[in-house]
């Protein structure tokens, strides 16, 4: 990891850059695949699955036989772990339900807001180098709690045209209605336009690589909403002399092993701790089964020393990490001061892995600095807030004249007339 000591503010922008390609470098490819899938439907989807995943698919959907097989292949230990994670995620997201909001703004004028589920949602689950069945829990559980009618899960197949059994099992446990054996850009395109068999959805959720991220952004041009721009994983840890160097190193590596384009950053007010973490990180790296992936990610990563916690917090808010771990003597300073982060983990015994799997919070989070404007996935991500109003005869008399004046000033005579006719009928 590159070590940086007391970087001046004028280099922060360059220092905190993510190791991602620009949208322009990817968009041409994404646009071409979108056009092909829109035009050719399933044939286009199958062709790109053959090109990118190296498998010829006869059937795009997971069959009942495959679902039954997956149930047999999953160990009881894993089933119990999934059940525990599901219970905690369900509890946290169920607690996010809100009641109908009703108010009489003026006598005879009643306004209220109710939430309705998004009817059709698409869940994208990366397959790649790690089958993220945990993401199935994070997306399908709140979709089910929200009451979405159709929950379509799309994930890339392996070379044999199979989906990892844990993904299938988790999907069945959480109420997914269809599982599609398609990944990458072609999956997002299929969910955007629909094909002969793959349903078009109203909103697409889920993490992915840079190509999937750009594909999701392109989907919005065709009237399909997305949860957020969520690209390669990232983690920032702030640590001082009180932090456990081994713990910090393990957290940095837990994100580095996600992919070669992941990024991890340590910000510290202690040079000694910076050195200790660097040593611990090198020692632990040698033990990893995904060492080569983590090593590549480490090349994109940094150890940053700053003099004070105030400078550290300012730098962290400028970066806006997806995951933010706080291990200091003054955790409250950072917890109260953080403005831009996807999910925050506090103290030496709160690993980022807990949020990835089983604490209950959602791990589908904005990356690439989008935490400055986006929230992570939550129950409201699967709901729409609809406003209602009901006005009585007294109510229209109370606010009618004001509406007439406002509409007249804007030059919208028909708006004014819609009120005037009603007021005249009451004279």
matplotlib code that plots the C-alpha trace (Angstrom):
import matplotlib.pyplot as plt

x = [0.0, 1.2, 2.1, 1.2, 2.3, 0.4, -1.0, -1.9, -5.5, -4.5, -3.6, -6.6, -8.7, -6.0, -5.0, -8.6, -9.4, -10.9, -9.3, -12.2, -12.5, -14.4, -18.0, -17.0, -14.6, -17.3, -20.5, -20.0, -19.8, -22.9, -24.9, -24.2, -25.3, -28.4, -29.4, -28.8, -30.8, -33.6, -33.7, -33.1, -34.4, -33.5, -31.2, -29.1, -29.0, -27.8, -25.2, -23.5, -23.8, -21.8, -19.3, -18.7, -19.5, -18.4, -21.6, -24.4, -27.8, -30.8, -32.9, -32.6, -34.4, -33.6, -35.8, -37.7, -35.3, -32.4, -34.1, -34.7, -31.0, -29.7, -31.7, -29.9, -26.5, -26.5, -25.2, -27.3, -24.6, -25.0, -28.8, -28.6, -26.2, -28.5, -31.5, -29.7, -28.7, -32.3, -33.8, -31.6, -32.0, -35.7, -35.9, -33.9, -35.8, -39.3, -38.5, -38.2, -41.9, -43.6, -47.2, -49.5, -48.9, -52.2, -52.7, -55.4, -53.4, -56.4, -59.9, -61.6, -58.2, -56.9, -53.6, -52.0, -49.1, -49.2, -46.5, -47.0, -44.6, -42.9, -44.7, -41.8, -38.2, -35.0, -32.2, -28.8, -26.5, -22.8, -21.5, -18.0, -15.1, -17.4, -21.1, -22.7, -25.6, -25.5, -26.7, -29.8, -30.7, -30.0, -32.2, -34.9, -35.8, -36.7, -38.5, -40.7, -41.3, -42.3, -44.8, -43.3, -45.4, -42.7, -39.1, -36.8, -33.3, -30.6, -27.1, -24.4, -24.1, -20.9, -19.3, -21.8, -24.8, -25.4, -26.1, -24.4, -26.8, -26.5, -27.8, -30.8, -31.4, -31.3, -33.6, -36.2, -36.0, -36.6, -39.5, -37.8, -40.4, -38.0, -34.2, -32.6, -29.3, -27.9, -25.2, -23.4, -24.6, -27.0, -28.8, -29.4, -30.5, -33.0, -34.5, -34.7, -36.5, -37.9, -37.5, -39.8, -39.5, -37.6, -40.0, -39.3, -39.0, -39.6, -36.4, -33.1, -31.1, -27.7, -24.0, -21.7, -18.5, -17.9, -19.8, -22.9, -22.7, -22.7, -25.4, -27.6, -27.0, -28.0, -31.2, -32.4, -32.5, -35.2, -37.5, -36.2, -35.1, -32.0, -31.1, -27.8, -24.6, -22.8, -19.5, -16.4, -16.2, -14.3, -13.5, -11.9, -10.7, -9.8, -7.5, -5.3, -3.0, -6.0, -6.8, -5.9, -3.5, -4.4, -8.1, -7.6, -5.5, -8.1, -10.8, -8.7, -8.1, -11.7, -12.6, -9.4, -10.3, -13.6, -12.0, -8.9, -10.6, -11.6, -9.9, -9.1, -7.7, -6.4, -6.3, -4.4, -3.2, -0.5, 2.5, 3.3, -0.1, 0.3, 3.5, 1.9, -1.0, 1.3, 3.2, 0.0, -1.5, 1.5, 1.5, -2.2, -2.1, 0.1, -2.6, -5.4, -6.9, -7.6, -4.2, -3.6, -6.9, -6.2, -2.7, -4.0, -6.5, -3.8, -2.0, -4.9, -5.0, -3.3, -2.1, -2.5, -1.1, -2.6, -1.8, -5.2, -8.6, -10.2, -8.1, -8.9, -12.6, -12.5, -10.5, -12.9, -16.0, -14.3, -13.7, -17.2, -16.5, -18.9, -17.8, -16.4, -14.8, -14.0, -11.4, -10.2, -10.1, -12.8, -15.2, -18.1, -16.1, -16.2, -19.7, -21.2, -19.1, -19.4, -21.6, -20.7, -20.6, -22.7, -22.5, -20.5, -18.8, -17.8, -15.2, -12.6, -15.2, -17.4, -15.9, -17.2, -17.9, -20.8, -22.6, -21.9, -23.6, -25.5, -25.8, -29.0, -28.0, -27.9, -24.7, -25.9, -24.3, -23.3, -19.6, -17.3, -18.2, -21.9, -22.4, -22.5, -25.9, -27.3, -28.4, -27.8, -30.6, -33.3, -37.0, -38.0, -35.9, -38.7, -41.6, -43.1, -44.7, -48.0, -49.6, -53.4, -55.7, -59.4, -61.0, -64.5, -66.8, -65.4, -61.9, -62.1, -63.6, -60.7, -57.9, -59.7, -58.9, -55.2, -55.1, -56.8, -54.3, -51.3, -52.6, -53.4, -50.0, -48.4, -50.8, -52.5, -56.1, -57.4, -55.9, -57.7, -60.9, -61.0, -61.2, -63.5, -66.2, -66.3, -66.3, -69.2, -71.2, -71.1, -72.4]
y = [0.0, 3.5, 5.4, 9.2, 11.5, 14.7, 15.3, 18.9, 19.7, 20.6, 17.0, 15.3, 15.1, 13.2, 11.2, 9.9, 8.9, 5.5, 2.9, 2.8, 3.4, 6.5, 6.1, 7.2, 4.2, 1.7, 3.4, 2.5, -1.2, -1.0, 1.0, -1.6, -4.5, -2.7, -2.1, -5.7, -7.1, -4.7, -5.8, -9.5, -10.4, -13.8, -14.5, -11.4, -12.4, -15.9, -14.6, -12.3, -15.0, -17.3, -14.5, -13.3, -16.3, -19.1, -21.1, -21.9, -21.7, -23.6, -22.4, -19.0, -19.8, -21.9, -25.0, -26.6, -29.5, -27.2, -25.6, -29.0, -30.0, -26.8, -27.5, -30.9, -29.5, -26.9, -28.0, -27.7, -25.4, -23.0, -23.2, -22.2, -19.3, -18.1, -18.4, -16.3, -13.6, -13.6, -13.1, -10.1, -8.5, -9.0, -7.5, -4.4, -3.8, -4.5, -1.8, 0.7, 0.6, 4.0, 4.8, 6.8, 10.5, 12.6, 16.3, 18.8, 21.7, 24.1, 23.5, 21.2, 20.4, 17.0, 15.7, 12.4, 10.2, 6.4, 4.1, 1.5, -1.2, -1.1, -3.8, -5.3, -5.2, -6.8, -8.0, -8.3, -10.7, -10.9, -14.4, -13.8, -14.8, -15.0, -16.1, -13.3, -15.1, -12.7, -10.0, -12.1, -11.7, -8.0, -7.3, -9.9, -9.6, -5.9, -6.4, -9.1, -7.0, -4.0, -6.2, -6.2, -8.5, -9.7, -10.2, -11.2, -12.3, -12.3, -13.8, -15.2, -18.9, -20.9, -22.7, -25.6, -23.3, -23.6, -21.1, -21.5, -23.6, -21.1, -18.3, -20.5, -21.6, -18.0, -16.8, -19.4, -18.6, -14.9, -15.0, -14.5, -15.3, -15.9, -16.7, -15.9, -17.4, -14.2, -11.7, -8.7, -5.9, -8.3, -9.0, -5.3, -4.8, -7.7, -6.4, -2.9, -3.9, -7.3, -10.2, -13.0, -14.6, -12.3, -9.7, -6.0, -4.4, -1.0, -0.7, -2.6, -3.2, -4.8, -4.3, -5.2, -4.4, -1.2, -2.5, -3.4, 0.0, 1.8, -0.5, 0.4, 4.1, 3.6, 1.8, 5.1, 6.6, 4.1, 4.8, 2.1, 3.3, 2.0, 1.8, 3.7, 3.7, 0.8, -0.3, -1.9, -2.3, 0.1, 0.6, 3.4, 2.8, 5.5, 4.3, 5.8, 4.3, 2.6, 0.4, -3.3, -3.5, -7.1, -6.3, -3.2, -5.2, -8.0, -5.5, -3.9, -7.3, -8.4, -5.7, -6.0, -9.7, -8.6, -7.8, -6.4, -3.0, -2.7, 0.0, 0.2, 3.2, 3.6, 7.1, 7.4, 10.0, 7.6, 6.8, 3.9, 2.4, 2.9, 0.9, -1.8, -2.2, -2.4, -5.3, -7.1, -6.7, -8.2, -11.2, -11.9, -11.4, -14.5, -16.7, -15.7, -18.0, -15.0, -13.5, -12.5, -10.6, -8.8, -7.9, -6.2, -4.3, -3.3, -1.6, 0.7, 1.4, 3.8, 4.3, 8.0, 9.8, 13.1, 15.2, 15.7, 14.0, 17.2, 16.9, 13.1, 13.7, 16.4, 14.1, 11.2, 13.3, 14.3, 10.7, 9.5, 5.8, 3.0, 1.3, 3.3, 1.7, 3.9, 2.5, 5.5, 6.9, 9.3, 7.3, 9.8, 12.6, 10.7, 9.2, 12.6, 14.3, 11.9, 13.3, 11.0, 7.3, 4.3, 2.3, 2.9, 0.3, 1.5, 0.0, -2.7, -5.5, -4.3, -5.8, -4.8, -8.4, -8.2, -5.7, -7.8, -10.8, -11.0, -7.9, -6.8, -3.7, -3.7, -4.1, -2.7, 0.7, 3.6, 3.7, 6.0, 9.0, 8.7, 8.6, 12.4, 12.2, 8.6, 6.3, 2.6, 0.2, 0.2, -0.7, 2.6, 1.7, -0.7, 1.6, 4.8, 7.5, 8.6, 11.8, 12.2, 15.1, 15.6, 19.0, 19.8, 22.7, 24.6, 23.7, 25.0, 28.3, 28.6, 28.2, 28.9, 32.6, 32.0, 29.4, 31.9, 34.6, 32.3, 30.8, 34.2, 35.5, 32.6, 33.2, 29.8, 30.8, 27.2, 26.5, 29.5, 28.6, 25.1, 26.8, 29.7, 27.4, 25.5, 28.7, 30.1, 26.9, 27.5, 31.0]
z = [0.0, -0.8, 2.3, 2.4, 5.2, 5.9, 2.4, 1.7, 0.8, -2.8, -3.5, -1.8, -5.0, -6.8, -3.7, -3.1, -6.7, -7.2, -9.4, -11.9, -15.6, -16.7, -17.8, -21.3, -21.6, -20.9, -22.2, -25.9, -25.0, -22.8, -25.3, -28.1, -25.9, -24.8, -28.4, -29.3, -26.4, -27.0, -30.7, -30.3, -26.8, -25.6, -28.5, -27.7, -24.0, -24.8, -27.3, -24.7, -22.1, -24.4, -25.1, -21.5, -19.4, -21.8, -21.6, -24.1, -22.4, -23.5, -20.6, -19.0, -15.8, -12.8, -12.8, -10.0, -10.2, -9.7, -6.7, -5.2, -5.9, -4.3, -1.1, -0.9, -1.6, 1.2, 4.5, 7.7, 9.1, 6.2, 6.4, 10.1, 9.3, 6.6, 8.9, 11.6, 9.1, 7.6, 11.0, 11.8, 8.4, 8.6, 12.1, 11.1, 7.9, 9.4, 12.0, 9.2, 8.4, 8.9, 9.6, 7.3, 7.9, 8.0, 8.7, 8.3, 6.8, 6.9, 8.1, 5.5, 3.8, 4.7, 3.3, 3.8, 2.6, 2.2, 0.9, -1.8, -3.0, -6.3, -8.1, -10.2, -9.1, -10.4, -8.1, -9.6, -7.8, -8.9, -9.5, -10.7, -8.4, -5.3, -5.3, -3.2, -1.8, 1.1, -1.4, -2.1, 1.6, 1.6, -1.4, -1.4, 2.3, 2.2, -1.2, 0.4, 3.5, 1.2, -0.6, -4.1, -6.4, -8.7, -7.5, -10.4, -9.5, -12.2, -11.7, -14.0, -14.5, -14.2, -17.2, -16.7, -16.9, -13.1, -10.4, -7.0, -4.8, -1.9, -4.2, -5.2, -1.6, -0.3, -3.1, -2.2, 1.5, 0.8, -1.7, -5.0, -7.8, -10.7, -10.9, -14.3, -15.3, -16.8, -15.6, -16.7, -19.0, -20.8, -17.5, -16.9, -20.5, -20.2, -17.0, -18.6, -21.8, -21.0, -23.4, -24.6, -21.2, -18.8, -17.3, -17.6, -14.1, -12.7, -10.6, -10.6, -7.4, -6.6, -6.8, -9.7, -11.5, -13.4, -16.5, -14.5, -12.7, -16.1, -17.4, -14.5, -15.1, -18.8, -17.7, -16.2, -19.7, -20.6, -17.6, -15.2, -11.8, -10.0, -6.3, -6.7, -8.6, -6.7, -8.2, -6.8, -3.1, -0.9, 2.8, 4.8, 8.4, 10.8, 13.6, 16.3, 18.9, 20.6, 17.6, 17.3, 14.3, 13.5, 13.5, 11.3, 8.8, 8.7, 7.8, 5.1, 3.6, 3.9, 1.3, -0.8, -1.5, -3.2, -6.5, -8.1, -8.6, -4.9, -2.8, 0.9, 2.8, 6.4, 7.8, 11.1, 13.5, 14.7, 12.6, 14.8, 14.3, 10.5, 10.6, 12.8, 10.5, 7.4, 9.0, 10.1, 6.7, 4.9, 7.3, 6.9, 3.2, 2.8, 4.4, 2.0, -0.6, -2.7, -2.2, -5.8, -6.0, -2.7, -3.7, -6.8, -4.8, -2.3, -5.2, -5.5, -1.8, 0.7, 4.2, 5.1, 8.1, 9.3, 12.4, 13.9, 14.1, 12.6, 9.5, 9.4, 9.5, 6.8, 4.5, 5.2, 4.4, 1.2, 0.2, 1.3, 1.9, 1.2, 4.4, 7.3, 10.4, 13.4, 15.9, 18.0, 21.5, 20.5, 18.3, 19.1, 17.3, 14.1, 14.5, 15.2, 12.5, 9.5, 6.7, 3.8, 4.4, 3.3, 6.6, 9.8, 12.0, 15.5, 17.8, 17.7, 17.9, 15.0, 11.8, 8.4, 7.8, 10.3, 8.1, 5.1, 6.5, 9.7, 12.0, 10.2, 8.3, 4.5, 2.7, -0.7, -0.5, -2.8, -3.8, -5.8, -3.6, -4.2, -0.4, -0.7, -2.2, -2.0, 0.8, 1.0, 0.3, 2.9, 3.1, 1.5, -1.5, -2.4, -1.7, -3.3, -1.2, -2.6, -1.4, -1.1, -0.4, 0.2, 0.3, 1.6, 0.7, 3.7, 2.7, -0.9, 0.4, 2.8, 0.3, -3.0, -3.3, -2.6, -5.4, -7.8, -7.0, -7.4, -10.7, -12.1, -11.3, -13.2, -16.1, -15.9, -16.4, -16.6, -13.1, -11.8, -13.5, -11.9, -8.5, -9.5, -10.9, -7.6, -5.5, -7.6, -7.2, -3.4, -3.5]

ax = plt.figure().add_subplot(projection="3d")
ax.plot(x, y, z, "-o")
ax.set_aspect("equal")
plt.show()
